[in-house]
């Protein structure tokens, strides 16, 4: 492999962890970082937020019908 294509072990591990926690491949994670400005830190934070939301939903911590209605009324229904 050409030296300009190598990344540090730390970055490689972070990419592997992101891939394991998501449906993204290593290549997609790297492409998102380079092409779309989604740094590894941003992607790690995004995945953590998604996981937190899934955990909340699994534990029943979700908006009740009155809260949903309030948001729809505030922003208008389509």
mmCIF file of the N, C-alpha and C atoms, coordinates in Angstrom:
data_MODEL
# 
_entry.id   MODEL 
# 
loop_
_atom_site.group_PDB 
_atom_site.id 
_atom_site.type_symbol 
_atom_site.label_atom_id 
_atom_site.label_alt_id 
_atom_site.label_comp_id 
_atom_site.label_asym_id 
_atom_site.label_entity_id 
_atom_site.label_seq_id 
_atom_site.pdbx_PDB_ins_code 
_atom_site.Cartn_x 
_atom_site.Cartn_y 
_atom_site.Cartn_z 
_atom_site.occupancy 
_atom_site.B_iso_or_equiv 
_atom_site.pdbx_formal_charge 
_atom_site.auth_seq_id 
_atom_site.auth_comp_id 
_atom_site.auth_asym_id 
_atom_site.auth_atom_id 
_atom_site.pdbx_PDB_model_num 
ATOM 1   N N  . UNK A 1 1  ? 0.845   -1.183 0.000  1.00 0.00 ? 1  UNK A N  1 
ATOM 2   C CA . UNK A 1 1  ? 0.000   0.000  0.000  1.00 0.00 ? 1  UNK A CA 1 
ATOM 3   C C  . UNK A 1 1  ? 0.881   1.234  0.000  1.00 0.00 ? 1  UNK A C  1 
ATOM 4   N N  . UNK A 1 2  ? 0.523   2.219  -0.746 1.00 0.00 ? 2  UNK A N  1 
ATOM 5   C CA . UNK A 1 2  ? 1.241   3.471  -0.815 1.00 0.00 ? 2  UNK A CA 1 
ATOM 6   C C  . UNK A 1 2  ? 1.088   4.225  0.506  1.00 0.00 ? 2  UNK A C  1 
ATOM 7   N N  . UNK A 1 3  ? 2.154   4.864  0.979  1.00 0.00 ? 3  UNK A N  1 
ATOM 8   C CA . UNK A 1 3  ? 2.115   5.531  2.280  1.00 0.00 ? 3  UNK A CA 1 
ATOM 9   C C  . UNK A 1 3  ? 1.068   6.636  2.352  1.00 0.00 ? 3  UNK A C  1 
ATOM 10  N N  . UNK A 1 4  ? 0.724   7.264  1.235  1.00 0.00 ? 4  UNK A N  1 
ATOM 11  C CA . UNK A 1 4  ? -0.284  8.325  1.283  1.00 0.00 ? 4  UNK A CA 1 
ATOM 12  C C  . UNK A 1 4  ? -1.690  7.770  1.511  1.00 0.00 ? 4  UNK A C  1 
ATOM 13  N N  . UNK A 1 5  ? -1.877  6.471  1.399  1.00 0.00 ? 5  UNK A N  1 
ATOM 14  C CA . UNK A 1 5  ? -3.186  5.858  1.622  1.00 0.00 ? 5  UNK A CA 1 
ATOM 15  C C  . UNK A 1 5  ? -3.320  5.243  3.007  1.00 0.00 ? 5  UNK A C  1 
ATOM 16  N N  . UNK A 1 6  ? -2.310  5.374  3.831  1.00 0.00 ? 6  UNK A N  1 
ATOM 17  C CA . UNK A 1 6  ? -2.352  4.794  5.168  1.00 0.00 ? 6  UNK A CA 1 
ATOM 18  C C  . UNK A 1 6  ? -2.963  5.772  6.157  1.00 0.00 ? 6  UNK A C  1 
ATOM 19  N N  . UNK A 1 7  ? -3.669  5.222  7.119  1.00 0.00 ? 7  UNK A N  1 
ATOM 20  C CA . UNK A 1 7  ? -4.210  6.038  8.202  1.00 0.00 ? 7  UNK A CA 1 
ATOM 21  C C  . UNK A 1 7  ? -3.714  5.451  9.514  1.00 0.00 ? 7  UNK A C  1 
ATOM 22  N N  . UNK A 1 8  ? -3.770  6.238  10.556 1.00 0.00 ? 8  UNK A N  1 
ATOM 23  C CA . UNK A 1 8  ? -3.270  5.790  11.849 1.00 0.00 ? 8  UNK A CA 1 
ATOM 24  C C  . UNK A 1 8  ? -4.110  4.632  12.385 1.00 0.00 ? 8  UNK A C  1 
ATOM 25  N N  . UNK A 1 9  ? -3.504  3.883  13.287 1.00 0.00 ? 9  UNK A N  1 
ATOM 26  C CA . UNK A 1 9  ? -4.223  2.769  13.919 1.00 0.00 ? 9  UNK A CA 1 
ATOM 27  C C  . UNK A 1 9  ? -5.440  3.278  14.686 1.00 0.00 ? 9  UNK A C  1 
ATOM 28  N N  . UNK A 1 10 ? -5.298  4.431  15.338 1.00 0.00 ? 10 UNK A N  1 
ATOM 29  C CA . UNK A 1 10 ? -6.419  5.000  16.086 1.00 0.00 ? 10 UNK A CA 1 
ATOM 30  C C  . UNK A 1 10 ? -7.601  5.295  15.168 1.00 0.00 ? 10 UNK A C  1 
ATOM 31  N N  . UNK A 1 11 ? -7.338  5.962  14.051 1.00 0.00 ? 11 UNK A N  1 
ATOM 32  C CA . UNK A 1 11 ? -8.422  6.259  13.103 1.00 0.00 ? 11 UNK A CA 1 
ATOM 33  C C  . UNK A 1 11 ? -9.022  4.979  12.538 1.00 0.00 ? 11 UNK A C  1 
ATOM 34  N N  . UNK A 1 12 ? -8.192  4.016  12.241 1.00 0.00 ? 12 UNK A N  1 
ATOM 35  C CA . UNK A 1 12 ? -8.685  2.756  11.701 1.00 0.00 ? 12 UNK A CA 1 
ATOM 36  C C  . UNK A 1 12 ? -9.612  2.068  12.698 1.00 0.00 ? 12 UNK A C  1 
ATOM 37  N N  . UNK A 1 13 ? -9.228  2.067  13.984 1.00 0.00 ? 13 UNK A N  1 
ATOM 38  C CA . UNK A 1 13 ? -10.089 1.462  15.015 1.00 0.00 ? 13 UNK A CA 1 
ATOM 39  C C  . UNK A 1 13 ? -11.411 2.209  15.142 1.00 0.00 ? 13 UNK A C  1 
ATOM 40  N N  . UNK A 1 14 ? -11.348 3.539  15.085 1.00 0.00 ? 14 UNK A N  1 
ATOM 41  C CA . UNK A 1 14 ? -12.583 4.331  15.177 1.00 0.00 ? 14 UNK A CA 1 
ATOM 42  C C  . UNK A 1 14 ? -13.514 4.026  14.006 1.00 0.00 ? 14 UNK A C  1 
ATOM 43  N N  . UNK A 1 15 ? -12.940 3.904  12.823 1.00 0.00 ? 15 UNK A N  1 
ATOM 44  C CA . UNK A 1 15 ? -13.747 3.569  11.644 1.00 0.00 ? 15 UNK A CA 1 
ATOM 45  C C  . UNK A 1 15 ? -14.366 2.185  11.811 1.00 0.00 ? 15 UNK A C  1 
ATOM 46  N N  . UNK A 1 16 ? -13.582 1.231  12.287 1.00 0.00 ? 16 UNK A N  1 
ATOM 47  C CA . UNK A 1 16 ? -14.108 -0.116 12.510 1.00 0.00 ? 16 UNK A CA 1 
ATOM 48  C C  . UNK A 1 16 ? -15.244 -0.108 13.524 1.00 0.00 ? 16 UNK A C  1 
ATOM 49  N N  . UNK A 1 17 ? -15.096 0.669  14.597 1.00 0.00 ? 17 UNK A N  1 
ATOM 50  C CA . UNK A 1 17 ? -16.169 0.739  15.612 1.00 0.00 ? 17 UNK A CA 1 
ATOM 51  C C  . UNK A 1 17 ? -17.431 1.356  15.028 1.00 0.00 ? 17 UNK A C  1 
ATOM 52  N N  . UNK A 1 18 ? -17.269 2.415  14.230 1.00 0.00 ? 18 UNK A N  1 
ATOM 53  C CA . UNK A 1 18 ? -18.441 3.016  13.585 1.00 0.00 ? 18 UNK A CA 1 
ATOM 54  C C  . UNK A 1 18 ? -19.132 2.022  12.658 1.00 0.00 ? 18 UNK A C  1 
ATOM 55  N N  . UNK A 1 19 ? -18.356 1.307  11.889 1.00 0.00 ? 19 UNK A N  1 
ATOM 56  C CA . UNK A 1 19 ? -18.930 0.317  10.971 1.00 0.00 ? 19 UNK A CA 1 
ATOM 57  C C  . UNK A 1 19 ? -19.680 -0.764 11.746 1.00 0.00 ? 19 UNK A C  1 
ATOM 58  N N  . UNK A 1 20 ? -19.127 -1.184 12.881 1.00 0.00 ? 20 UNK A N  1 
ATOM 59  C CA . UNK A 1 20 ? -19.778 -2.225 13.676 1.00 0.00 ? 20 UNK A CA 1 
ATOM 60  C C  . UNK A 1 20 ? -21.076 -1.729 14.311 1.00 0.00 ? 20 UNK A C  1 
ATOM 61  N N  . UNK A 1 21 ? -21.150 -0.434 14.614 1.00 0.00 ? 21 UNK A N  1 
ATOM 62  C CA . UNK A 1 21 ? -22.330 0.138  15.268 1.00 0.00 ? 21 UNK A CA 1 
ATOM 63  C C  . UNK A 1 21 ? -23.387 0.602  14.278 1.00 0.00 ? 21 UNK A C  1 
ATOM 64  N N  . UNK A 1 22 ? -23.111 0.527  12.998 1.00 0.00 ? 22 UNK A N  1 
ATOM 65  C CA . UNK A 1 22 ? -24.040 1.035  11.995 1.00 0.00 ? 22 UNK A CA 1 
ATOM 66  C C  . UNK A 1 22 ? -24.143 0.055  10.837 1.00 0.00 ? 22 UNK A C  1 
ATOM 67  N N  . UNK A 1 23 ? -24.866 0.474  9.818  1.00 0.00 ? 23 UNK A N  1 
ATOM 68  C CA . UNK A 1 23 ? -24.972 -0.340 8.606  1.00 0.00 ? 23 UNK A CA 1 
ATOM 69  C C  . UNK A 1 23 ? -23.982 0.127  7.546  1.00 0.00 ? 23 UNK A C  1 
ATOM 70  N N  . UNK A 1 24 ? -23.113 1.064  7.907  1.00 0.00 ? 24 UNK A N  1 
ATOM 71  C CA . UNK A 1 24 ? -22.166 1.632  6.954  1.00 0.00 ? 24 UNK A CA 1 
ATOM 72  C C  . UNK A 1 24 ? -20.904 0.783  6.847  1.00 0.00 ? 24 UNK A C  1 
ATOM 73  N N  . UNK A 1 25 ? -20.334 0.775  5.665  1.00 0.00 ? 25 UNK A N  1 
ATOM 74  C CA . UNK A 1 25 ? -19.051 0.113  5.461  1.00 0.00 ? 25 UNK A CA 1 
ATOM 75  C C  . UNK A 1 25 ? -17.935 1.091  5.811  1.00 0.00 ? 25 UNK A C  1 
ATOM 76  N N  . UNK A 1 26 ? -16.727 0.554  5.972  1.00 0.00 ? 26 UNK A N  1 
ATOM 77  C CA . UNK A 1 26 ? -15.555 1.414  6.198  1.00 0.00 ? 26 UNK A CA 1 
ATOM 78  C C  . UNK A 1 26 ? -15.440 2.435  5.069  1.00 0.00 ? 26 UNK A C  1 
ATOM 79  N N  . UNK A 1 27 ? -15.624 1.968  3.850  1.00 0.00 ? 27 UNK A N  1 
ATOM 80  C CA . UNK A 1 27 ? -15.483 2.844  2.696  1.00 0.00 ? 27 UNK A CA 1 
ATOM 81  C C  . UNK A 1 27 ? -16.490 3.994  2.732  1.00 0.00 ? 27 UNK A C  1 
ATOM 82  N N  . UNK A 1 28 ? -17.715 3.702  3.109  1.00 0.00 ? 28 UNK A N  1 
ATOM 83  C CA . UNK A 1 28 ? -18.757 4.733  3.175  1.00 0.00 ? 28 UNK A CA 1 
ATOM 84  C C  . UNK A 1 28 ? -18.457 5.745  4.269  1.00 0.00 ? 28 UNK A C  1 
ATOM 85  N N  . UNK A 1 29 ? -17.959 5.274  5.402  1.00 0.00 ? 29 UNK A N  1 
ATOM 86  C CA . UNK A 1 29 ? -17.598 6.173  6.501  1.00 0.00 ? 29 UNK A CA 1 
ATOM 87  C C  . UNK A 1 29 ? -16.498 7.124  6.060  1.00 0.00 ? 29 UNK A C  1 
ATOM 88  N N  . UNK A 1 30 ? -15.495 6.592  5.398  1.00 0.00 ? 30 UNK A N  1 
ATOM 89  C CA . UNK A 1 30 ? -14.396 7.422  4.911  1.00 0.00 ? 30 UNK A CA 1 
ATOM 90  C C  . UNK A 1 30 ? -14.892 8.386  3.836  1.00 0.00 ? 30 UNK A C  1 
ATOM 91  N N  . UNK A 1 31 ? -15.717 7.901  2.926  1.00 0.00 ? 31 UNK A N  1 
ATOM 92  C CA . UNK A 1 31 ? -16.270 8.766  1.875  1.00 0.00 ? 31 UNK A CA 1 
ATOM 93  C C  . UNK A 1 31 ? -17.094 9.888  2.474  1.00 0.00 ? 31 UNK A C  1 
ATOM 94  N N  . UNK A 1 32 ? -17.933 9.586  3.466  1.00 0.00 ? 32 UNK A N  1 
ATOM 95  C CA . UNK A 1 32 ? -18.733 10.630 4.114  1.00 0.00 ? 32 UNK A CA 1 
ATOM 96  C C  . UNK A 1 32 ? -17.841 11.679 4.771  1.00 0.00 ? 32 UNK A C  1 
ATOM 97  N N  . UNK A 1 33 ? -16.768 11.215 5.393  1.00 0.00 ? 33 UNK A N  1 
ATOM 98  C CA . UNK A 1 33 ? -15.847 12.153 6.039  1.00 0.00 ? 33 UNK A CA 1 
ATOM 99  C C  . UNK A 1 33 ? -15.158 13.053 5.018  1.00 0.00 ? 33 UNK A C  1 
ATOM 100 N N  . UNK A 1 34 ? -14.724 12.475 3.924  1.00 0.00 ? 34 UNK A N  1 
ATOM 101 C CA . UNK A 1 34 ? -13.969 13.241 2.930  1.00 0.00 ? 34 UNK A CA 1 
ATOM 102 C C  . UNK A 1 34 ? -14.855 14.049 1.986  1.00 0.00 ? 34 UNK A C  1 
ATOM 103 N N  . UNK A 1 35 ? -15.935 13.475 1.534  1.00 0.00 ? 35 UNK A N  1 
ATOM 104 C CA . UNK A 1 35 ? -16.759 14.127 0.517  1.00 0.00 ? 35 UNK A CA 1 
ATOM 105 C C  . UNK A 1 35 ? -17.844 15.030 1.084  1.00 0.00 ? 35 UNK A C  1 
ATOM 106 N N  . UNK A 1 36 ? -18.331 14.688 2.270  1.00 0.00 ? 36 UNK A N  1 
ATOM 107 C CA . UNK A 1 36 ? -19.482 15.412 2.810  1.00 0.00 ? 36 UNK A CA 1 
ATOM 108 C C  . UNK A 1 36 ? -19.165 16.160 4.098  1.00 0.00 ? 36 UNK A C  1 
ATOM 109 N N  . UNK A 1 37 ? -17.904 16.147 4.514  1.00 0.00 ? 37 UNK A N  1 
ATOM 110 C CA . UNK A 1 37 ? -17.504 16.886 5.706  1.00 0.00 ? 37 UNK A CA 1 
ATOM 111 C C  . UNK A 1 37 ? -17.997 16.286 7.007  1.00 0.00 ? 37 UNK A C  1 
ATOM 112 N N  . UNK A 1 38 ? -18.373 15.032 6.980  1.00 0.00 ? 38 UNK A N  1 
ATOM 113 C CA . UNK A 1 38 ? -18.870 14.370 8.197  1.00 0.00 ? 38 UNK A CA 1 
ATOM 114 C C  . UNK A 1 38 ? -17.688 13.710 8.898  1.00 0.00 ? 38 UNK A C  1 
ATOM 115 N N  . UNK A 1 39 ? -17.035 14.466 9.767  1.00 0.00 ? 39 UNK A N  1 
ATOM 116 C CA . UNK A 1 39 ? -15.858 13.964 10.458 1.00 0.00 ? 39 UNK A CA 1 
ATOM 117 C C  . UNK A 1 39 ? -16.187 12.710 11.251 1.00 0.00 ? 39 UNK A C  1 
ATOM 118 N N  . UNK A 1 40 ? -15.159 11.983 11.642 1.00 0.00 ? 40 UNK A N  1 
ATOM 119 C CA . UNK A 1 40 ? -15.399 10.801 12.475 1.00 0.00 ? 40 UNK A CA 1 
ATOM 120 C C  . UNK A 1 40 ? -16.078 11.194 13.776 1.00 0.00 ? 40 UNK A C  1 
ATOM 121 N N  . UNK A 1 41 ? -15.660 12.321 14.356 1.00 0.00 ? 41 UNK A N  1 
ATOM 122 C CA . UNK A 1 41 ? -16.295 12.780 15.600 1.00 0.00 ? 41 UNK A CA 1 
ATOM 123 C C  . UNK A 1 41 ? -17.781 13.048 15.372 1.00 0.00 ? 41 UNK A C  1 
ATOM 124 N N  . UNK A 1 42 ? -18.126 13.684 14.248 1.00 0.00 ? 42 UNK A N  1 
ATOM 125 C CA . UNK A 1 42 ? -19.534 13.947 13.929 1.00 0.00 ? 42 UNK A CA 1 
ATOM 126 C C  . UNK A 1 42 ? -20.291 12.637 13.763 1.00 0.00 ? 42 UNK A C  1 
ATOM 127 N N  . UNK A 1 43 ? -19.704 11.702 13.023 1.00 0.00 ? 43 UNK A N  1 
ATOM 128 C CA . UNK A 1 43 ? -20.362 10.419 12.788 1.00 0.00 ? 43 UNK A CA 1 
ATOM 129 C C  . UNK A 1 43 ? -20.525 9.627  14.092 1.00 0.00 ? 43 UNK A C  1 
ATOM 130 N N  . UNK A 1 44 ? -19.517 9.674  14.964 1.00 0.00 ? 44 UNK A N  1 
ATOM 131 C CA . UNK A 1 44 ? -19.614 8.986  16.257 1.00 0.00 ? 44 UNK A CA 1 
ATOM 132 C C  . UNK A 1 44 ? -20.735 9.585  17.101 1.00 0.00 ? 44 UNK A C  1 
ATOM 133 N N  . UNK A 1 45 ? -20.823 10.919 17.106 1.00 0.00 ? 45 UNK A N  1 
ATOM 134 C CA . UNK A 1 45 ? -21.885 11.592 17.859 1.00 0.00 ? 45 UNK A CA 1 
ATOM 135 C C  . UNK A 1 45 ? -23.261 11.253 17.278 1.00 0.00 ? 45 UNK A C  1 
ATOM 136 N N  . UNK A 1 46 ? -23.366 11.233 15.956 1.00 0.00 ? 46 UNK A N  1 
ATOM 137 C CA . UNK A 1 46 ? -24.631 10.898 15.298 1.00 0.00 ? 46 UNK A CA 1 
ATOM 138 C C  . UNK A 1 46 ? -25.090 9.488  15.678 1.00 0.00 ? 46 UNK A C  1 
ATOM 139 N N  . UNK A 1 47 ? -24.183 8.515  15.577 1.00 0.00 ? 47 UNK A N  1 
ATOM 140 C CA . UNK A 1 47 ? -24.521 7.127  15.903 1.00 0.00 ? 47 UNK A CA 1 
ATOM 141 C C  . UNK A 1 47 ? -24.927 7.014  17.370 1.00 0.00 ? 47 UNK A C  1 
ATOM 142 N N  . UNK A 1 48 ? -24.209 7.702  18.264 1.00 0.00 ? 48 UNK A N  1 
ATOM 143 C CA . UNK A 1 48 ? -24.548 7.670  19.692 1.00 0.00 ? 48 UNK A CA 1 
ATOM 144 C C  . UNK A 1 48 ? -25.953 8.226  19.920 1.00 0.00 ? 48 UNK A C  1 
ATOM 145 N N  . UNK A 1 49 ? -26.303 9.301  19.209 1.00 0.00 ? 49 UNK A N  1 
ATOM 146 C CA . UNK A 1 49 ? -27.646 9.873  19.337 1.00 0.00 ? 49 UNK A CA 1 
ATOM 147 C C  . UNK A 1 49 ? -28.725 8.936  18.837 1.00 0.00 ? 49 UNK A C  1 
ATOM 148 N N  . UNK A 1 50 ? -28.454 8.272  17.730 1.00 0.00 ? 50 UNK A N  1 
ATOM 149 C CA . UNK A 1 50 ? -29.413 7.300  17.193 1.00 0.00 ? 50 UNK A CA 1 
ATOM 150 C C  . UNK A 1 50 ? -29.595 6.144  18.177 1.00 0.00 ? 50 UNK A C  1 
ATOM 151 N N  . UNK A 1 51 ? -28.481 5.652  18.710 1.00 0.00 ? 51 UNK A N  1 
ATOM 152 C CA . UNK A 1 51 ? -28.565 4.551  19.682 1.00 0.00 ? 51 UNK A CA 1 
ATOM 153 C C  . UNK A 1 51 ? -29.331 4.971  20.934 1.00 0.00 ? 51 UNK A C  1 
ATOM 154 N N  . UNK A 1 52 ? -29.108 6.192  21.381 1.00 0.00 ? 52 UNK A N  1 
ATOM 155 C CA . UNK A 1 52 ? -29.831 6.705  22.550 1.00 0.00 ? 52 UNK A CA 1 
ATOM 156 C C  . UNK A 1 52 ? -31.329 6.794  22.262 1.00 0.00 ? 52 UNK A C  1 
ATOM 157 N N  . UNK A 1 53 ? -31.683 7.274  21.081 1.00 0.00 ? 53 UNK A N  1 
ATOM 158 C CA . UNK A 1 53 ? -33.091 7.360  20.709 1.00 0.00 ? 53 UNK A CA 1 
ATOM 159 C C  . UNK A 1 53 ? -33.749 5.997  20.622 1.00 0.00 ? 53 UNK A C  1 
ATOM 160 N N  . UNK A 1 54 ? -33.041 5.024  20.088 1.00 0.00 ? 54 UNK A N  1 
ATOM 161 C CA . UNK A 1 54 ? -33.578 3.662  20.003 1.00 0.00 ? 54 UNK A CA 1 
ATOM 162 C C  . UNK A 1 54 ? -33.771 3.092  21.408 1.00 0.00 ? 54 UNK A C  1 
ATOM 163 N N  . UNK A 1 55 ? -32.780 3.303  22.280 1.00 0.00 ? 55 UNK A N  1 
ATOM 164 C CA . UNK A 1 55 ? -32.910 2.835  23.663 1.00 0.00 ? 55 UNK A CA 1 
ATOM 165 C C  . UNK A 1 55 ? -34.101 3.482  24.350 1.00 0.00 ? 55 UNK A C  1 
ATOM 166 N N  . UNK A 1 56 ? -34.274 4.799  24.171 1.00 0.00 ? 56 UNK A N  1 
ATOM 167 C CA . UNK A 1 56 ? -35.423 5.488  24.761 1.00 0.00 ? 56 UNK A CA 1 
ATOM 168 C C  . UNK A 1 56 ? -36.735 4.906  24.254 1.00 0.00 ? 56 UNK A C  1 
ATOM 169 N N  . UNK A 1 57 ? -36.826 4.696  22.952 1.00 0.00 ? 57 UNK A N  1 
ATOM 170 C CA . UNK A 1 57 ? -38.050 4.133  22.378 1.00 0.00 ? 57 UNK A CA 1 
ATOM 171 C C  . UNK A 1 57 ? -38.303 2.726  22.908 1.00 0.00 ? 57 UNK A C  1 
ATOM 172 N N  . UNK A 1 58 ? -37.236 1.920  22.996 1.00 0.00 ? 58 UNK A N  1 
ATOM 173 C CA . UNK A 1 58 ? -37.380 0.561  23.531 1.00 0.00 ? 58 UNK A CA 1 
ATOM 174 C C  . UNK A 1 58 ? -37.850 0.572  24.980 1.00 0.00 ? 58 UNK A C  1 
ATOM 175 N N  . UNK A 1 59 ? -37.488 1.626  25.729 1.00 0.00 ? 59 UNK A N  1 
ATOM 176 C CA . UNK A 1 59 ? -37.878 1.736  27.138 1.00 0.00 ? 59 UNK A CA 1 
ATOM 177 C C  . UNK A 1 59 ? -39.173 2.509  27.330 1.00 0.00 ? 59 UNK A C  1 
ATOM 178 N N  . UNK A 1 60 ? -39.851 2.825  26.237 1.00 0.00 ? 60 UNK A N  1 
ATOM 179 C CA . UNK A 1 60 ? -41.138 3.509  26.316 1.00 0.00 ? 60 UNK A CA 1 
ATOM 180 C C  . UNK A 1 60 ? -41.024 5.008  26.537 1.00 0.00 ? 60 UNK A C  1 
ATOM 181 N N  . UNK A 1 61 ? -39.820 5.558  26.488 1.00 0.00 ? 61 UNK A N  1 
ATOM 182 C CA . UNK A 1 61 ? -39.633 6.994  26.682 1.00 0.00 ? 61 UNK A CA 1 
ATOM 183 C C  . UNK A 1 61 ? -39.805 7.683  25.332 1.00 0.00 ? 61 UNK A C  1 
ATOM 184 N N  . UNK A 1 62 ? -41.035 7.920  24.985 1.00 0.00 ? 62 UNK A N  1 
ATOM 185 C CA . UNK A 1 62 ? -41.342 8.517  23.698 1.00 0.00 ? 62 UNK A CA 1 
ATOM 186 C C  . UNK A 1 62 ? -42.431 9.549  23.909 1.00 0.00 ? 62 UNK A C  1 
ATOM 187 N N  . UNK A 1 63 ? -42.623 10.398 22.960 1.00 0.00 ? 63 UNK A N  1 
ATOM 188 C CA . UNK A 1 63 ? -43.645 11.433 23.068 1.00 0.00 ? 63 UNK A CA 1 
ATOM 189 C C  . UNK A 1 63 ? -45.034 10.806 23.171 1.00 0.00 ? 63 UNK A C  1 
ATOM 190 N N  . UNK A 1 64 ? -45.838 11.378 24.055 1.00 0.00 ? 64 UNK A N  1 
ATOM 191 C CA . UNK A 1 64 ? -47.218 10.909 24.165 1.00 0.00 ? 64 UNK A CA 1 
ATOM 192 C C  . UNK A 1 64 ? -48.068 11.662 23.138 1.00 0.00 ? 64 UNK A C  1 
ATOM 193 N N  . UNK A 1 65 ? -49.306 11.229 22.932 1.00 0.00 ? 65 UNK A N  1 
ATOM 194 C CA . UNK A 1 65 ? -50.144 11.854 21.903 1.00 0.00 ? 65 UNK A CA 1 
ATOM 195 C C  . UNK A 1 65 ? -50.326 13.363 22.087 1.00 0.00 ? 65 UNK A C  1 
ATOM 196 N N  . UNK A 1 66 ? -50.418 13.843 23.342 1.00 0.00 ? 66 UNK A N  1 
ATOM 197 C CA . UNK A 1 66 ? -50.570 15.285 23.568 1.00 0.00 ? 66 UNK A CA 1 
ATOM 198 C C  . UNK A 1 66 ? -49.313 16.054 23.150 1.00 0.00 ? 66 UNK A C  1 
ATOM 199 N N  . UNK A 1 67 ? -48.137 15.490 23.426 1.00 0.00 ? 67 UNK A N  1 
ATOM 200 C CA . UNK A 1 67 ? -46.891 16.134 23.036 1.00 0.00 ? 67 UNK A CA 1 
ATOM 201 C C  . UNK A 1 67 ? -46.749 16.181 21.512 1.00 0.00 ? 67 UNK A C  1 
ATOM 202 N N  . UNK A 1 68 ? -47.135 15.105 20.861 1.00 0.00 ? 68 UNK A N  1 
ATOM 203 C CA . UNK A 1 68 ? -47.092 15.066 19.394 1.00 0.00 ? 68 UNK A CA 1 
ATOM 204 C C  . UNK A 1 68 ? -48.040 16.106 18.807 1.00 0.00 ? 68 UNK A C  1 
ATOM 205 N N  . UNK A 1 69 ? -49.249 16.189 19.363 1.00 0.00 ? 69 UNK A N  1 
ATOM 206 C CA . UNK A 1 69 ? -50.227 17.173 18.890 1.00 0.00 ? 69 UNK A CA 1 
ATOM 207 C C  . UNK A 1 69 ? -49.706 18.592 19.082 1.00 0.00 ? 69 UNK A C  1 
ATOM 208 N N  . UNK A 1 70 ? -49.032 18.853 20.195 1.00 0.00 ? 70 UNK A N  1 
ATOM 209 C CA . UNK A 1 70 ? -48.499 20.197 20.448 1.00 0.00 ? 70 UNK A CA 1 
ATOM 210 C C  . UNK A 1 70 ? -47.458 20.570 19.405 1.00 0.00 ? 70 UNK A C  1 
ATOM 211 N N  . UNK A 1 71 ? -46.585 19.644 19.042 1.00 0.00 ? 71 UNK A N  1 
ATOM 212 C CA . UNK A 1 71 ? -45.576 19.931 18.018 1.00 0.00 ? 71 UNK A CA 1 
ATOM 213 C C  . UNK A 1 71 ? -46.235 20.136 16.659 1.00 0.00 ? 71 UNK A C  1 
ATOM 214 N N  . UNK A 1 72 ? -47.188 19.278 16.328 1.00 0.00 ? 72 UNK A N  1 
ATOM 215 C CA . UNK A 1 72 ? -47.880 19.433 15.042 1.00 0.00 ? 72 UNK A CA 1 
ATOM 216 C C  . UNK A 1 72 ? -48.621 20.754 14.971 1.00 0.00 ? 72 UNK A C  1 
ATOM 217 N N  . UNK A 1 73 ? -49.247 21.164 16.082 1.00 0.00 ? 73 UNK A N  1 
ATOM 218 C CA . UNK A 1 73 ? -49.959 22.444 16.104 1.00 0.00 ? 73 UNK A CA 1 
ATOM 219 C C  . UNK A 1 73 ? -48.980 23.608 15.998 1.00 0.00 ? 73 UNK A C  1 
ATOM 220 N N  . UNK A 1 74 ? -47.832 23.479 16.637 1.00 0.00 ? 74 UNK A N  1 
ATOM 221 C CA . UNK A 1 74 ? -46.847 24.563 16.621 1.00 0.00 ? 74 UNK A CA 1 
ATOM 222 C C  . UNK A 1 74 ? -46.291 24.784 15.207 1.00 0.00 ? 74 UNK A C  1 
ATOM 223 N N  . UNK A 1 75 ? -45.992 23.680 14.521 1.00 0.00 ? 75 UNK A N  1 
ATOM 224 C CA . UNK A 1 75 ? -45.347 23.790 13.208 1.00 0.00 ? 75 UNK A CA 1 
ATOM 225 C C  . UNK A 1 75 ? -46.308 23.588 12.047 1.00 0.00 ? 75 UNK A C  1 
ATOM 226 N N  . UNK A 1 76 ? -47.550 23.314 12.360 1.00 0.00 ? 76 UNK A N  1 
ATOM 227 C CA . UNK A 1 76 ? -48.542 23.118 11.314 1.00 0.00 ? 76 UNK A CA 1 
ATOM 228 C C  . UNK A 1 76 ? -48.528 21.718 10.735 1.00 0.00 ? 76 UNK A C  1 
ATOM 229 N N  . UNK A 1 77 ? -49.692 21.205 10.534 1.00 0.00 ? 77 UNK A N  1 
ATOM 230 C CA . UNK A 1 77 ? -49.814 19.880 9.934  1.00 0.00 ? 77 UNK A CA 1 
ATOM 231 C C  . UNK A 1 77 ? -49.802 20.015 8.434  1.00 0.00 ? 77 UNK A C  1 
ATOM 232 N N  . UNK A 1 78 ? -49.215 19.025 7.758  1.00 0.00 ? 78 UNK A N  1 
ATOM 233 C CA . UNK A 1 78 ? -49.183 19.087 6.278  1.00 0.00 ? 78 UNK A CA 1 
ATOM 234 C C  . UNK A 1 78 ? -50.562 18.958 5.664  1.00 0.00 ? 78 UNK A C  1 
# 
